[in-house]
């Protein structure tokens, strides 16, 4: 199934007797459009599969303007509406994540940002969930006179090194560059370091060199330096690992005791089967991790996350496979493995999909006969996409091997920050299946060996909590704190 774009606002269905509902569905193309009208104004809309009307409907919804009598016209294209950026008002908020209007984008272009990337960088449009990028592109192209300039940096892996990913990896191998600073010195213009490139380079070098990678703390993102996820108020969240979402009474007591001891403002159960301790002070982090005595659930970073599971065959009458055991096995083997983007996984014990495996970067589904289906390239965030079927196998061991091989191929070929839901359609599921399952390029053994080397090089980063690497590593991060 191809990727599915979704846009929604307000009500999804009528709630009052006087509400009007307009619906169009085309199941063969995976297209669904609906609008809810209340008192002559748009009260909500849902678009699935074709979101070209999203900009217009969003404006109508937020502005609350009176609608035409022809309600069906809301759902279908007409000359001169949102497909033509000139028809959009200047104050239309194009990027809801960062509050960027059409006027701001147009002004950026007229000020010299002649490429889509430059305009996005200047305004921050498209730098959030990314769902507005098609509209941003059309507006920039219109403001640039019909066609934006070609961006020479569009194919660079990181902004500070003018090379594609493959060119960069070849140079790194040829020159034996094992640290971020060495890459800048050898490959960046005039040897200049670029802060925006450090995280991407560190991830790439760790993937390439494993235990030979030379770690430099200033190349780490703040989360990696203090082993917790920074929040917008400057506090942090601590997320102890619960393998496969499974815990014990003893672990729960320990987490509760730590939450009491350090006066944690909020304890939150997440959709990823984690327990978040939110609002933690930076200076408390080392002692908290020591008291917990548990590894992190990897709730941050561009890395392998936890594996979401259902209860599986042991405790569910519909279960066809032991999803919990397989999820734990995957998590124990690939925990902390880094990638160009975060990697979310799930294993569900039957096609009822309680663990949402169909919409993960890699999802495993138990089916009749003791077999497992592997789906890849799924997403359920700002983008919604059902994963493509990669393979059907007979054993859990095959699942573990193909998971590692798929993730390694993704790590080696995806762009920085490119999630699998964009990478899989870009390469094509047939090509990925041929390489990963059928070994059409005769690289399966190398992919397996490279992943095995990364697994062997894994070190529990939480051991660093015992002693601060620098005097200010765990210094209070909020003003006015001692």
C-alpha positions as CSV (number, residue, x, y, z in Angstrom):
1,X,0.0,0.0,0.0
2,X,1.4,3.4,-0.9
3,X,2.0,6.2,1.6
4,X,-1.1,7.9,2.8
5,X,-1.2,11.7,3.5
6,X,-3.6,12.9,6.1
7,X,-4.8,16.3,7.1
8,X,-7.5,17.1,9.6
9,X,-8.9,19.9,11.7
10,X,-11.8,20.4,14.1
11,X,-14.7,18.0,14.1
12,X,-14.4,14.6,12.3
13,X,-18.1,14.0,12.3
14,X,-21.4,15.7,13.0
15,X,-22.2,16.1,16.8
16,X,-25.4,18.2,16.7
17,X,-28.7,17.7,14.9
18,X,-28.1,20.8,12.8
19,X,-24.6,19.9,11.6
20,X,-24.2,19.1,7.9
21,X,-21.7,16.5,6.7
22,X,-20.3,16.4,3.2
23,X,-18.4,13.1,2.3
24,X,-16.5,11.9,-0.8
25,X,-14.8,8.5,-0.8
26,X,-12.8,6.7,-3.5
27,X,-11.6,3.5,-1.9
28,X,-9.8,2.2,-5.0
29,X,-7.4,5.2,-4.8
30,X,-7.4,5.4,-1.0
31,X,-9.0,8.8,-1.1
32,X,-11.4,10.1,1.6
33,X,-12.6,13.7,2.1
34,X,-15.2,15.0,4.5
35,X,-16.3,18.3,5.9
36,X,-18.6,19.2,8.8
37,X,-20.5,22.4,8.5
38,X,-22.2,24.1,11.5
39,X,-24.2,27.3,11.2
40,X,-22.9,27.9,7.7
41,X,-19.2,27.7,8.7
42,X,-16.6,25.0,8.6
43,X,-16.5,23.1,11.9
44,X,-14.0,20.4,10.8
45,X,-12.6,18.5,7.8
46,X,-10.7,15.3,7.2
47,X,-8.6,14.6,4.1
48,X,-7.0,11.2,3.5
49,X,-4.9,10.3,0.5
50,X,-5.2,13.7,-1.3
51,X,-4.6,16.7,0.8
52,X,-4.4,19.4,-1.8
53,X,-7.4,21.2,-0.3
54,X,-5.8,21.3,3.1
55,X,-4.5,24.9,2.9
56,X,-7.9,26.3,1.8
57,X,-9.9,24.3,4.3
58,X,-7.5,25.3,7.1
59,X,-8.0,28.9,6.3
60,X,-11.8,28.6,6.2
61,X,-11.8,26.7,9.5
62,X,-9.6,29.2,11.3
63,X,-11.2,32.4,9.9
64,X,-14.7,31.1,10.3
65,X,-15.9,32.7,7.1
66,X,-19.4,32.0,5.7
67,X,-19.4,29.1,3.2
68,X,-20.9,29.0,-0.2
69,X,-24.2,27.2,-0.7
70,X,-22.5,24.6,-2.8
71,X,-20.9,22.6,0.1
72,X,-19.5,20.0,-2.3
73,X,-17.2,22.6,-3.8
74,X,-15.3,22.6,-0.5
75,X,-13.9,19.1,-1.3
76,X,-12.9,19.5,-5.0
77,X,-10.4,21.6,-6.9
78,X,-11.4,24.6,-8.8
79,X,-9.2,27.0,-10.9
80,X,-7.7,29.8,-8.8
81,X,-7.9,28.2,-5.4
82,X,-5.1,26.7,-3.2
83,X,-3.3,25.0,-6.1
84,X,-2.3,28.5,-7.2
85,X,-0.3,30.2,-4.4
86,X,-1.3,33.6,-5.8
87,X,-4.8,33.0,-4.6
88,X,-3.8,32.5,-1.0
89,X,-3.9,35.5,1.4
90,X,-0.6,36.8,2.7
91,X,-1.6,36.2,6.3
92,X,-2.4,32.5,5.7
93,X,-0.4,30.4,8.2
94,X,1.4,27.9,6.0
95,X,3.5,26.2,8.7
96,X,1.5,25.6,11.9
97,X,4.4,24.1,13.8
98,X,6.5,27.4,13.6
99,X,3.8,29.9,12.8
100,X,5.1,30.9,9.4
101,X,2.8,32.8,7.0
102,X,2.8,33.0,3.2
103,X,3.9,36.6,3.5
104,X,6.9,35.7,5.6
105,X,8.0,33.1,3.0
106,X,7.4,35.5,0.1
107,X,9.5,38.2,1.9
108,X,12.3,35.7,2.5
109,X,12.4,35.0,-1.2
110,X,12.4,38.6,-2.1
111,X,15.2,39.2,0.4
112,X,17.5,36.8,-1.4
113,X,16.5,33.3,-0.4
114,X,16.1,32.0,-3.9
115,X,16.0,28.2,-3.1
116,X,13.4,26.3,-1.2
117,X,16.0,25.2,1.4
118,X,17.2,28.7,2.0
119,X,13.6,30.0,2.5
120,X,12.9,27.2,4.9
121,X,16.1,27.9,6.8
122,X,15.3,31.6,7.0
123,X,11.7,31.3,8.2
124,X,11.7,27.8,9.9
125,X,8.8,26.8,7.6
126,X,8.7,23.0,7.2
127,X,11.2,22.5,10.0
128,X,8.6,20.9,12.3
129,X,6.4,17.9,11.2
130,X,7.2,18.6,7.5
131,X,3.6,18.2,6.3
132,X,3.6,21.7,4.9
133,X,6.6,21.3,2.6
134,X,4.6,20.8,-0.7
135,X,2.8,24.1,-0.1
136,X,5.9,25.8,1.0
137,X,7.7,24.7,-2.2
138,X,4.8,26.0,-4.4
139,X,4.8,29.4,-2.6
140,X,8.6,29.8,-2.9
141,X,8.6,28.8,-6.5
142,X,5.8,31.4,-7.2
143,X,7.6,34.1,-5.3
144,X,10.8,33.3,-7.2
145,X,9.1,33.9,-10.5
146,X,7.8,30.4,-11.3
147,X,10.9,28.3,-10.4
148,X,13.2,28.4,-7.5
149,X,16.9,28.3,-7.9
150,X,18.5,24.8,-7.7
151,X,19.9,24.3,-4.2
152,X,23.4,22.9,-4.5
153,X,23.3,21.8,-0.8
154,X,20.0,19.8,-1.3
155,X,21.9,16.5,-1.8
156,X,24.6,17.1,0.9
157,X,24.3,14.7,3.9
158,X,25.0,17.4,6.4
159,X,25.1,21.2,5.7
160,X,28.7,21.7,6.6
161,X,30.3,19.2,4.3
162,X,29.6,19.6,0.6
163,X,29.2,15.8,-0.2
164,X,26.4,13.3,-0.7
165,X,26.2,10.5,1.8
166,X,28.0,8.0,-0.4
167,X,30.7,10.5,-1.3
168,X,31.2,11.3,2.4
169,X,31.3,7.7,3.4
170,X,33.9,6.9,0.7
171,X,36.1,9.8,1.8
172,X,35.8,8.9,5.4
173,X,36.9,5.3,4.7
174,X,39.7,6.3,2.4
175,X,41.1,8.9,4.8
176,X,40.4,6.9,7.9
177,X,38.5,9.7,9.6
178,X,37.3,8.5,12.9
179,X,36.2,11.6,14.7
180,X,33.9,14.5,13.8
181,X,36.7,17.1,14.1
182,X,38.8,15.0,11.7
183,X,36.0,15.1,9.1
184,X,35.7,18.9,9.4
185,X,39.4,19.4,9.1
186,X,39.7,17.2,6.0
187,X,36.5,17.7,4.2
188,X,34.7,20.9,5.2
189,X,35.4,24.2,3.3
190,X,38.5,25.8,4.9
191,X,38.2,23.1,7.7
192,X,35.4,25.0,9.3
193,X,33.3,23.3,11.9
194,X,29.5,23.5,11.6
195,X,27.4,22.9,14.7
196,X,24.4,21.8,12.7
197,X,26.4,19.0,11.1
198,X,27.9,17.5,14.3
199,X,25.0,15.2,15.3
200,X,24.6,13.8,11.8
201,X,28.4,13.2,11.4
202,X,28.6,11.6,14.9
203,X,25.8,9.2,14.0
204,X,27.4,8.3,10.7
205,X,30.8,7.7,12.1
206,X,29.5,5.5,14.9
207,X,27.7,3.5,12.3
208,X,30.8,3.1,10.1
209,X,33.5,2.6,12.7
210,X,31.7,1.0,15.7
211,X,34.2,0.6,18.6
212,X,36.9,2.5,16.6
213,X,34.9,5.7,16.5
214,X,36.6,8.5,18.5
215,X,33.9,10.1,20.7
216,X,34.1,13.9,21.2
217,X,31.7,15.2,23.7
218,X,31.2,18.6,21.9
219,X,29.9,16.6,19.0
220,X,27.0,15.2,21.0
221,X,23.6,16.7,21.3
222,X,22.6,17.8,24.8
223,X,20.5,14.7,25.3
224,X,23.5,12.5,24.6
225,X,25.7,14.4,27.0
226,X,23.4,14.1,30.0
227,X,21.5,10.9,29.1
228,X,18.0,12.4,29.3
229,X,15.6,14.2,27.0
230,X,15.6,18.0,27.4
231,X,12.2,19.7,27.7
232,X,11.2,23.1,26.6
233,X,11.4,24.6,30.1
234,X,15.0,23.4,30.5
235,X,14.2,20.4,32.7
236,X,14.7,16.8,31.6
237,X,12.7,13.6,31.3
238,X,14.2,10.3,32.5
239,X,12.8,7.1,30.8
240,X,13.9,3.8,32.3
241,X,13.7,0.9,29.9
242,X,10.9,-1.6,30.2
243,X,11.8,-4.3,27.6
244,X,8.8,-5.1,25.5
245,X,6.7,-3.0,27.8
246,X,7.1,-5.6,30.5
247,X,7.9,-4.7,34.1
248,X,7.8,-6.1,37.6
249,X,6.4,-5.0,40.9
250,X,9.9,-4.4,42.1
251,X,10.8,-2.1,39.2
252,X,7.5,-0.2,39.7
253,X,8.3,0.3,43.4
254,X,11.8,1.5,42.5
255,X,10.5,4.0,40.0
256,X,7.9,5.2,42.5
257,X,10.5,5.6,45.2
258,X,12.8,7.6,42.8
259,X,9.9,9.8,41.8
260,X,9.1,10.6,45.4
261,X,12.7,11.1,46.4
262,X,13.4,13.6,43.6
263,X,10.0,15.3,43.7
264,X,9.3,14.4,40.0
265,X,6.4,16.7,38.9
266,X,4.9,14.1,36.5
267,X,5.0,10.4,36.0
268,X,3.5,9.6,32.5
269,X,2.7,6.3,30.8
270,X,3.4,6.8,27.1
271,X,2.1,5.2,23.9
272,X,5.5,3.6,23.4
273,X,5.1,1.5,26.6
274,X,7.4,3.6,28.6
275,X,7.2,5.3,32.0
276,X,8.4,8.9,31.7
277,X,9.7,10.8,34.8
278,X,9.1,14.4,33.6
279,X,10.4,17.7,34.9
280,X,13.7,16.4,36.4
281,X,16.4,18.9,37.3
282,X,19.7,18.5,35.5
283,X,21.8,18.2,38.6
284,X,19.6,15.3,39.9
285,X,20.2,13.1,36.8
286,X,23.3,11.2,37.9
287,X,21.9,10.2,41.3
288,X,18.5,9.3,39.7
289,X,20.0,6.9,37.2
290,X,22.1,5.4,40.0
291,X,19.1,4.9,42.2
292,X,17.0,3.4,39.3
293,X,19.7,1.0,38.3
294,X,18.0,0.5,35.0
295,X,19.0,1.4,31.4
296,X,17.2,4.1,29.5
297,X,14.3,3.4,27.2
298,X,15.9,5.5,24.5
299,X,13.1,8.0,24.3
300,X,15.4,10.5,22.5
301,X,18.1,10.5,19.8
302,X,18.1,9.2,16.3
303,X,18.3,5.6,17.2
304,X,16.6,2.3,17.7
305,X,13.7,2.9,20.1
306,X,11.8,0.4,22.2
307,X,9.8,-2.4,20.6
308,X,6.1,-2.1,21.3
309,X,4.3,-5.4,21.9
310,X,0.9,-6.9,22.7
311,X,0.5,-9.7,25.2
312,X,0.7,-12.3,22.5
313,X,-0.3,-15.9,22.5
314,X,0.2,-16.6,26.3
315,X,-2.5,-14.2,27.6
316,X,-4.8,-13.5,24.6
317,X,-7.2,-16.0,23.0
318,X,-6.6,-14.4,19.6
319,X,-2.8,-14.6,19.8
320,X,-1.0,-16.6,17.1
321,X,2.6,-15.9,18.2
322,X,4.7,-14.9,21.2
323,X,5.0,-11.3,20.4
324,X,6.3,-10.3,23.8
325,X,9.3,-12.7,23.7
326,X,10.1,-11.7,20.1
327,X,9.8,-8.0,20.9
328,X,12.2,-8.4,23.9
329,X,14.7,-10.3,21.7
330,X,14.7,-7.6,19.1
331,X,15.1,-4.9,21.8
332,X,17.9,-6.7,23.5
333,X,19.9,-7.2,20.3
334,X,19.4,-3.8,18.6
335,X,19.0,-1.4,21.6
336,X,20.7,1.9,21.1
337,X,21.7,1.3,17.4
338,X,21.9,4.7,15.8
339,X,20.5,5.7,12.4
340,X,19.7,8.6,10.2
341,X,16.4,8.9,11.9
342,X,14.7,7.3,14.9
343,X,13.5,3.8,14.4
344,X,10.3,2.6,16.0
345,X,9.4,-1.1,16.0
346,X,6.5,-3.2,17.2
347,X,5.5,-6.9,17.3
348,X,1.9,-7.9,17.4
349,X,0.6,-11.4,18.1
350,X,-2.1,-11.4,15.4
351,X,-3.4,-9.3,12.5
352,X,-5.7,-7.4,15.0
353,X,-2.7,-5.2,15.4
354,X,-3.0,-4.1,19.0
355,X,0.7,-3.1,19.0
356,X,0.2,-1.0,15.9
357,X,2.9,-2.9,14.0
358,X,1.5,-1.9,10.6
359,X,2.5,1.8,11.1
360,X,6.0,1.4,12.5
361,X,9.4,1.8,10.8
362,X,9.5,-2.0,11.1
363,X,6.5,-4.0,12.3
364,X,6.2,-7.8,12.8
365,X,2.8,-9.5,12.7
366,X,2.0,-13.1,13.7
367,X,-0.2,-15.0,11.3
368,X,-1.6,-18.5,11.0
369,X,0.8,-21.4,10.9
370,X,3.4,-20.0,13.2
371,X,4.6,-17.5,10.6
372,X,5.5,-13.8,10.8
373,X,5.0,-11.0,8.4
374,X,7.5,-8.1,8.4
375,X,6.2,-4.6,7.4
376,X,8.5,-1.7,6.8
377,X,8.2,2.1,6.2
378,X,5.1,2.7,8.3
379,X,4.3,5.9,10.2
380,X,1.6,7.2,12.5
381,X,2.6,10.7,13.3
382,X,2.2,13.9,11.3
383,X,2.5,11.5,8.3
384,X,0.3,8.4,8.3
385,X,1.5,5.4,6.2
386,X,0.8,1.7,6.3
387,X,4.0,-0.2,6.0
388,X,4.9,-2.3,3.0
389,X,5.2,-6.1,3.3
390,X,8.9,-6.9,3.2
391,X,8.7,-10.7,3.8
392,X,6.8,-13.6,5.4
393,X,9.0,-16.0,7.4
394,X,8.6,-19.1,9.4
395,X,10.7,-18.5,12.5
396,X,11.5,-15.7,15.0
397,X,15.2,-16.2,14.2
398,X,14.6,-15.1,10.6
399,X,12.7,-12.1,11.9
400,X,15.7,-11.0,14.0
401,X,18.2,-11.5,11.0
402,X,16.0,-9.6,8.5
403,X,15.3,-6.8,11.0
404,X,19.1,-6.2,11.4
405,X,19.7,-6.4,7.7
406,X,16.9,-4.0,6.9
407,X,18.0,-1.5,9.5
408,X,21.6,-1.7,8.3
409,X,20.7,-1.0,4.7
410,X,18.6,1.9,5.9
411,X,21.5,3.2,8.0
412,X,23.8,3.1,5.0
413,X,21.6,4.6,2.3
414,X,19.1,7.0,3.9
415,X,19.6,10.7,4.2
416,X,20.2,12.4,7.5
417,X,16.9,12.7,9.3
418,X,15.1,10.8,6.6
419,X,12.6,8.4,8.3
420,X,11.9,5.0,6.8
421,X,8.4,6.2,5.7
422,X,10.1,8.5,3.2
423,X,13.1,6.2,2.4
424,X,11.1,3.1,1.6
425,X,8.9,4.8,-1.1
426,X,12.0,6.6,-2.4
427,X,14.0,3.4,-3.0
428,X,10.9,1.3,-3.7
429,X,9.8,-1.8,-1.7
430,X,10.6,-4.1,-4.6
431,X,14.2,-2.9,-4.6
432,X,14.5,-3.1,-0.9
433,X,13.0,-6.6,-0.8
434,X,15.4,-7.7,-3.6
435,X,18.5,-6.4,-1.6
436,X,17.5,-7.4,1.9
437,X,15.6,-10.6,1.4
438,X,16.8,-12.0,-2.0
439,X,20.3,-10.6,-1.8
440,X,20.2,-9.4,-5.4
441,X,23.3,-7.2,-4.9
442,X,25.3,-9.9,-3.0
443,X,25.7,-7.7,0.1
444,X,23.5,-9.5,2.6
445,X,26.5,-11.1,4.4
446,X,28.2,-7.7,4.6
447,X,25.1,-6.0,5.9
448,X,24.7,-8.8,8.6
449,X,28.4,-8.4,9.6
450,X,28.2,-4.6,9.8
451,X,25.2,-4.8,12.0
452,X,26.8,-7.5,14.2
453,X,29.8,-5.2,14.6
454,X,27.6,-2.3,15.7
455,X,25.8,-4.6,18.2
456,X,29.2,-5.8,19.5
457,X,30.4,-2.2,19.9
458,X,27.4,-1.2,21.9
459,X,28.2,0.2,25.4
460,X,25.6,1.1,28.0
461,X,25.9,5.0,28.0
462,X,24.3,5.2,31.4
463,X,27.5,3.9,33.0
464,X,28.8,7.4,32.3
465,X,26.4,8.7,35.0
466,X,28.8,7.7,37.8
467,X,31.2,10.5,37.3
468,X,30.7,13.7,35.3
469,X,32.9,13.9,32.2
470,X,33.2,17.7,32.6
471,X,32.7,20.0,35.6
472,X,29.5,21.5,34.1
473,X,28.0,18.4,32.7
474,X,25.3,18.2,35.3
475,X,25.3,21.8,36.5
476,X,21.9,23.3,37.1
477,X,20.4,24.4,33.8
478,X,17.8,26.8,35.0
479,X,18.5,30.4,36.0
480,X,18.6,31.0,39.7
481,X,19.3,27.4,40.7
482,X,22.5,26.7,42.7
